[in-house]
């Protein structure tokens, strides 16, 4: 019998937030084609958050407690998540909220492995569940961990999660190194990056894509894709636009994305573009589902993301699969994805002049688009999923052997 995997991730797509945690679903629903999985997507809650939504409509939007996505059950138990300093309790409350549905899944269909995404609070909660249910636990580090590691209370919980996990996956080598710095045994940590879906991401005719977006056919066009939050750095690219417009008079900037669980800076970005006098050069498309992203990507010349923090950005490979070079910042695993000069340019974070120069250079460079696409094709999901499935099978066999011993 194949191992039955219980996926635990508080960041997971829903009707209320369809773009949240797409990278988790992309990865684990591919596993689901080969192994049975159930998803636990615990949702933060506290008694007065309905009042908060009167002033912030996007604050913790309510989600269905149960749904089926592509044949996979998704359960969303609520856990007590108090604001500010009490967030250090999130991991424990998340585990408590997940215990009953996890036991129910175990009774109905069995659970051989708990697979958590993000070290804290999800990974910490998963290790508690694993101890209570006597099930091995895997944790995937996705990029939030270095920031949590700077907060003593969360660092302590993160260290405990890594210590008690049976296996730790890191989506980038930078996170692998960070796990070792926290004391995770080297033989416990393995790098398994994200991949790209070539059925969804491939180049379309540029002129056709531009006409669909009402973009000038001959103008240089930049694009960025992601949640419209401070961390992603769309405002940093906007700051470069007035100077770039002097050098490239027809330049345009396409921003694809919307609000996320981190917030929504759409209004602030629109106001910034207006203040800078470049509003007529910026196109806000709003959020788009993955199968519609290839159109704006194919319409553009350079992908730019001046992000402050990142694990392994799938969107870089998605842009490359459509033939775009990437300009980004030297944080997290960005240099691991944009690993060669023929793929793009990586600049120091916070260096506005270096960012502007890199964008200008990328617009002028004679990129070998087919070589960029070929690199993306080397990084499909298939190889990653093979590794994950083998790991889950190995952990389940070991658990069964220990039960019979």
C-alpha positions as CSV (number, residue, x, y, z in Angstrom):
1,X,0.0,0.0,0.0
2,X,1.2,3.5,-0.9
3,X,2.0,5.8,2.0
4,X,-0.8,8.2,3.0
5,X,0.4,11.8,3.4
6,X,-1.3,14.4,5.6
7,X,-0.2,17.8,4.2
8,X,-0.2,20.7,6.8
9,X,0.1,24.2,5.4
10,X,-1.7,27.3,6.7
11,X,-1.0,29.0,3.4
12,X,-3.1,27.2,0.8
13,X,-5.4,28.5,-2.0
14,X,-9.0,29.0,-1.3
15,X,-11.9,30.8,-3.0
16,X,-11.3,33.8,-0.8
17,X,-7.5,33.9,-1.5
18,X,-7.0,31.9,-4.7
19,X,-3.3,32.9,-5.1
20,X,-2.2,32.1,-1.6
21,X,0.2,29.2,-1.3
22,X,-0.1,28.2,-5.0
23,X,3.5,26.9,-4.8
24,X,2.5,24.5,-2.1
25,X,-0.5,23.2,-4.1
26,X,1.5,22.9,-7.3
27,X,4.1,20.7,-5.5
28,X,1.8,18.5,-3.4
29,X,-1.0,18.0,-5.9
30,X,1.7,16.5,-8.2
31,X,2.5,14.2,-5.3
32,X,-1.2,13.4,-5.1
33,X,-1.1,11.9,-8.6
34,X,1.1,9.2,-7.2
35,X,0.2,9.0,-3.5
36,X,-3.0,9.6,-1.5
37,X,-3.0,13.0,0.3
38,X,-5.3,15.0,2.5
39,X,-4.6,18.7,3.2
40,X,-4.9,20.4,6.6
41,X,-4.9,24.2,6.0
42,X,-5.4,25.6,9.5
43,X,-6.8,29.2,9.6
44,X,-5.9,31.9,12.2
45,X,-8.8,33.2,14.2
46,X,-9.5,35.2,17.3
47,X,-12.9,36.3,18.7
48,X,-12.9,39.9,17.5
49,X,-11.4,39.7,14.0
50,X,-14.8,40.3,12.5
51,X,-14.6,43.8,13.9
52,X,-11.2,44.3,12.4
53,X,-12.6,43.5,8.9
54,X,-14.9,46.5,9.3
55,X,-11.8,48.7,8.8
56,X,-9.7,46.2,6.8
57,X,-11.9,44.1,4.5
58,X,-9.1,41.9,3.5
59,X,-8.1,40.9,7.0
60,X,-8.3,37.1,7.4
61,X,-11.1,36.6,4.9
62,X,-13.4,33.7,5.9
63,X,-12.8,30.4,4.1
64,X,-14.8,27.2,3.7
65,X,-14.1,24.7,6.5
66,X,-14.1,21.9,4.0
67,X,-13.7,21.6,0.2
68,X,-12.4,19.3,-2.5
69,X,-9.8,20.6,-4.9
70,X,-8.9,18.4,-7.9
71,X,-10.2,15.4,-6.0
72,X,-8.1,16.2,-2.8
73,X,-9.9,16.9,0.5
74,X,-8.9,20.2,2.1
75,X,-9.8,20.7,5.8
76,X,-9.5,24.2,7.4
77,X,-9.8,24.0,11.2
78,X,-9.6,27.3,13.0
79,X,-6.8,27.9,15.5
80,X,-6.5,30.7,18.1
81,X,-4.0,33.3,16.7
82,X,-3.8,36.4,18.9
83,X,-2.1,39.5,17.4
84,X,1.3,40.8,18.1
85,X,3.5,39.3,20.8
86,X,1.2,36.3,21.4
87,X,1.9,35.0,17.9
88,X,4.7,33.0,19.5
89,X,1.9,30.7,20.6
90,X,0.6,30.0,17.1
91,X,2.4,26.7,16.7
92,X,0.9,25.2,19.8
93,X,-2.6,26.4,19.1
94,X,-2.3,25.3,15.5
95,X,-1.4,21.8,16.6
96,X,-4.3,21.7,19.1
97,X,-6.7,22.7,16.4
98,X,-5.4,20.2,13.9
99,X,-5.4,17.2,16.4
100,X,-9.1,16.3,16.0
101,X,-9.3,16.4,12.2
102,X,-5.9,14.7,12.0
103,X,-7.2,11.8,14.1
104,X,-10.3,11.7,12.0
105,X,-8.3,11.4,8.8
106,X,-6.1,8.7,10.5
107,X,-9.2,6.7,11.4
108,X,-10.9,7.0,8.0
109,X,-8.0,6.5,5.6
110,X,-4.8,6.4,7.6
111,X,-1.8,8.7,8.0
112,X,1.7,7.5,7.4
113,X,3.6,10.8,7.1
114,X,2.8,14.4,8.1
115,X,4.3,16.8,5.5
116,X,4.4,20.5,6.8
117,X,5.3,23.6,4.8
118,X,7.2,26.5,6.5
119,X,9.2,25.9,9.6
120,X,7.1,28.0,11.9
121,X,4.3,27.8,12.9
122,X,3.3,24.9,10.6
123,X,6.5,22.8,11.0
124,X,6.5,23.2,14.8
125,X,2.8,22.3,14.9
126,X,3.4,19.3,12.7
127,X,6.1,17.9,15.1
128,X,3.7,18.1,18.0
129,X,1.1,16.3,15.9
130,X,3.7,13.7,14.8
131,X,4.5,13.0,18.5
132,X,0.9,12.7,19.5
133,X,0.0,10.5,16.6
134,X,3.3,8.6,16.4
135,X,3.8,9.6,12.8
136,X,7.0,10.7,11.0
137,X,7.1,14.4,10.0
138,X,8.7,16.2,7.1
139,X,9.1,20.0,7.1
140,X,9.7,22.1,3.9
141,X,11.6,25.3,4.5
142,X,10.3,28.0,2.1
143,X,12.0,31.2,3.0
144,X,10.3,32.7,6.0
145,X,12.6,30.9,8.4
146,X,15.6,33.3,8.4
147,X,13.3,36.2,9.4
148,X,11.8,34.0,12.2
149,X,15.3,33.0,13.2
150,X,16.0,36.6,14.2
151,X,13.2,36.6,16.8
152,X,14.5,34.7,19.9
153,X,11.1,33.1,20.9
154,X,10.4,31.9,17.3
155,X,14.0,30.9,16.7
156,X,13.7,28.6,19.8
157,X,10.6,27.0,18.3
158,X,12.1,26.7,14.9
159,X,15.1,24.9,16.3
160,X,12.8,22.5,18.2
161,X,10.8,21.8,15.0
162,X,14.0,21.0,13.0
163,X,15.3,18.8,15.8
164,X,12.1,16.8,16.1
165,X,11.3,16.5,12.3
166,X,12.2,13.2,10.7
167,X,13.2,14.9,7.4
168,X,13.7,18.5,6.4
169,X,13.4,19.7,2.9
170,X,14.8,23.0,1.8
171,X,13.7,24.6,-1.4
172,X,17.1,26.4,-1.8
173,X,20.6,25.7,-0.7
174,X,20.6,29.0,1.3
175,X,17.8,27.5,3.4
176,X,19.8,24.2,3.7
177,X,22.7,26.1,5.1
178,X,20.4,28.0,7.5
179,X,19.0,24.8,8.8
180,X,22.5,23.5,9.5
181,X,23.3,26.8,11.3
182,X,20.3,26.1,13.6
183,X,21.7,22.7,14.4
184,X,19.8,20.4,12.1
185,X,21.8,17.2,11.5
186,X,23.3,17.3,8.0
187,X,21.9,13.8,7.1
188,X,18.4,15.0,7.9
189,X,18.3,18.0,5.5
190,X,17.9,17.7,1.7
191,X,17.4,20.3,-1.0
192,X,14.3,19.8,-3.1
193,X,13.6,22.9,-5.1
194,X,10.4,24.0,-6.8
195,X,9.8,23.4,-10.5
196,X,7.9,24.8,-13.5
197,X,4.9,23.5,-15.3
198,X,5.7,23.6,-19.0
199,X,2.1,22.8,-19.9
200,X,1.2,26.3,-18.5
201,X,4.3,28.3,-19.2
202,X,5.6,28.6,-22.7
203,X,6.1,31.6,-25.0
204,X,3.2,33.0,-27.1
205,X,3.7,35.3,-30.1
206,X,4.8,38.6,-28.6
207,X,2.8,40.9,-30.8
208,X,-0.4,38.9,-30.2
209,X,0.2,39.0,-26.4
210,X,0.8,42.8,-26.5
211,X,-2.3,43.5,-28.5
212,X,-4.4,41.5,-26.0
213,X,-3.0,43.8,-23.2
214,X,-3.1,47.0,-25.2
215,X,0.6,47.5,-25.0
216,X,2.7,49.3,-27.7
217,X,4.2,46.7,-30.0
218,X,7.6,48.3,-30.2
219,X,8.1,49.6,-26.6
220,X,10.4,48.1,-24.0
221,X,8.2,46.4,-21.4
222,X,9.1,45.2,-17.9
223,X,7.0,42.8,-15.8
224,X,6.7,41.7,-12.2
225,X,4.4,39.1,-10.8
226,X,3.6,38.4,-7.1
227,X,1.6,39.5,-4.1
228,X,1.4,43.3,-4.0
229,X,3.2,43.6,-0.6
230,X,6.2,45.6,0.5
231,X,8.5,42.5,0.6
232,X,8.1,41.9,-3.2
233,X,9.6,45.3,-4.0
234,X,7.3,46.6,-6.8
235,X,7.8,50.1,-5.3
236,X,11.5,49.8,-5.8
237,X,11.0,49.2,-9.5
238,X,8.6,52.1,-9.7
239,X,11.2,54.4,-8.2
240,X,13.5,53.5,-11.1
241,X,10.9,54.2,-13.8
242,X,11.3,58.0,-14.2
243,X,15.0,57.7,-14.9
244,X,14.5,54.7,-17.1
245,X,11.9,56.6,-19.1
246,X,14.5,59.2,-20.0
247,X,16.6,56.5,-21.5
248,X,13.8,54.4,-22.9
249,X,11.0,56.9,-23.8
250,X,8.3,54.2,-24.6
251,X,9.0,52.0,-21.5
252,X,6.0,50.3,-19.8
253,X,5.8,48.3,-16.6
254,X,3.2,45.5,-16.1
255,X,2.4,44.6,-12.5
256,X,0.5,41.3,-12.1
257,X,-0.8,40.5,-8.7
258,X,-3.1,41.6,-5.9
259,X,-3.5,41.3,-2.1
260,X,-2.1,38.3,-0.1
261,X,-2.1,37.2,3.5
262,X,0.8,39.7,4.0
263,X,-1.4,42.6,3.0
264,X,-2.3,44.6,-0.1
265,X,-0.3,47.6,-1.4
266,X,-2.2,48.1,-4.6
267,X,-3.6,51.5,-3.6
268,X,-0.2,52.7,-2.4
269,X,1.5,51.5,-5.6
270,X,-1.0,53.3,-7.8
271,X,-0.5,56.4,-5.7
272,X,3.3,56.1,-6.0
273,X,3.0,55.8,-9.8
274,X,0.8,58.9,-9.9
275,X,3.3,60.9,-7.7
276,X,6.2,59.8,-9.8
277,X,4.4,60.9,-13.0
278,X,4.6,57.4,-14.6
279,X,1.0,56.2,-14.0
280,X,0.4,56.1,-17.8
281,X,3.4,53.7,-18.1
282,X,2.2,51.2,-15.5
283,X,-0.4,48.5,-16.2
284,X,-2.0,46.8,-13.1
285,X,-3.6,43.6,-14.3
286,X,-4.7,42.4,-10.9
287,X,-4.1,38.7,-9.9
288,X,-4.2,36.1,-12.6
289,X,-4.4,32.3,-12.3
290,X,-1.3,30.4,-13.4
291,X,-2.8,29.3,-16.8
292,X,-3.2,32.9,-17.8
293,X,0.2,34.2,-16.8
294,X,2.0,33.1,-20.0
295,X,0.2,35.9,-21.9
296,X,1.6,38.9,-20.0
297,X,4.9,37.2,-19.6
298,X,5.1,36.6,-23.3
299,X,4.2,40.2,-24.0
300,X,7.2,41.6,-22.0
301,X,11.0,41.9,-22.4
302,X,12.4,41.6,-18.9
303,X,11.1,40.1,-15.6
304,X,12.0,42.3,-12.6
305,X,11.5,41.4,-8.9
306,X,13.3,43.6,-6.4
307,X,12.3,41.4,-3.5
308,X,13.5,41.7,0.1
309,X,13.2,38.0,1.0
310,X,12.6,34.9,-1.0
311,X,13.1,31.1,-0.7
312,X,13.0,29.7,-4.2
313,X,10.9,31.9,-6.5
314,X,8.9,29.7,-8.9
315,X,8.0,32.8,-10.8
316,X,11.5,33.2,-12.1
317,X,11.4,29.8,-13.8
318,X,7.9,30.6,-15.1
319,X,9.2,33.8,-16.7
320,X,12.2,32.0,-18.1
321,X,9.9,29.3,-19.6
322,X,8.4,32.2,-21.6
323,X,11.8,33.4,-22.7
324,X,12.4,36.3,-20.3
325,X,15.7,37.1,-18.6
326,X,15.4,38.0,-14.9
327,X,16.6,41.0,-12.9
328,X,16.4,40.4,-9.1
329,X,18.0,41.0,-5.8
330,X,20.7,38.9,-4.1
331,X,18.5,37.5,-1.3
332,X,17.5,34.0,-0.3
333,X,17.7,31.5,-3.2
334,X,17.5,34.1,-6.0
335,X,21.1,33.6,-7.1
336,X,20.5,29.8,-7.1
337,X,17.7,30.2,-9.7
338,X,19.3,33.0,-11.7
339,X,22.6,31.1,-11.6
340,X,24.2,32.1,-14.9
341,X,24.8,35.5,-16.7
342,X,22.8,34.3,-19.7
343,X,19.7,34.0,-17.5
344,X,19.7,37.5,-16.0
345,X,21.3,39.7,-13.4
346,X,21.3,39.6,-9.6
347,X,22.0,42.9,-7.8
348,X,22.6,43.8,-4.1
349,X,19.4,44.4,-2.2
350,X,18.8,48.0,-1.5
351,X,21.1,49.4,-4.2
352,X,18.7,51.4,-6.3
353,X,21.4,52.5,-8.8
354,X,22.5,48.9,-9.4
355,X,18.9,47.9,-9.9
356,X,18.3,50.7,-12.4
357,X,21.5,49.9,-14.3
358,X,20.7,46.2,-14.4
359,X,17.2,46.8,-15.8
360,X,18.6,49.2,-18.4
361,X,21.3,46.6,-19.3
362,X,18.8,43.8,-19.6
363,X,16.6,45.9,-22.0
364,X,19.7,46.5,-24.2
365,X,21.3,43.0,-24.0
366,X,21.0,40.5,-26.9
367,X,19.5,37.7,-24.9
368,X,19.5,34.2,-26.3
369,X,15.8,33.4,-25.5
370,X,16.0,29.8,-26.5
371,X,18.8,29.2,-24.0
372,X,16.8,30.7,-21.3
373,X,13.8,28.5,-22.2
374,X,16.1,25.5,-22.3
375,X,17.2,26.2,-18.7
376,X,13.6,26.3,-17.5
377,X,12.9,23.0,-19.2
378,X,15.7,21.5,-17.1
379,X,13.8,22.4,-14.0
380,X,10.4,20.8,-14.4
381,X,8.5,19.4,-11.4
382,X,9.0,15.8,-12.4
383,X,12.5,15.4,-10.9
384,X,11.4,17.1,-7.7
385,X,8.3,14.9,-7.3
386,X,10.4,11.7,-7.8
387,X,12.5,12.7,-4.8
388,X,9.6,13.5,-2.6
389,X,7.7,10.4,-3.4
390,X,10.8,8.2,-2.7
391,X,11.3,10.0,0.6
392,X,7.6,9.5,1.7
393,X,7.8,5.8,0.7
394,X,11.0,5.3,2.7
395,X,9.6,7.0,5.8
396,X,6.4,4.9,5.6
397,X,8.4,1.7,5.2
398,X,10.6,2.5,8.2
399,X,7.5,3.3,10.3
400,X,5.9,0.0,9.4
401,X,9.1,-1.9,10.1
402,X,9.4,-0.3,13.6
403,X,5.7,-1.1,14.3
404,X,6.4,-4.8,13.5
405,X,9.6,-5.0,15.5
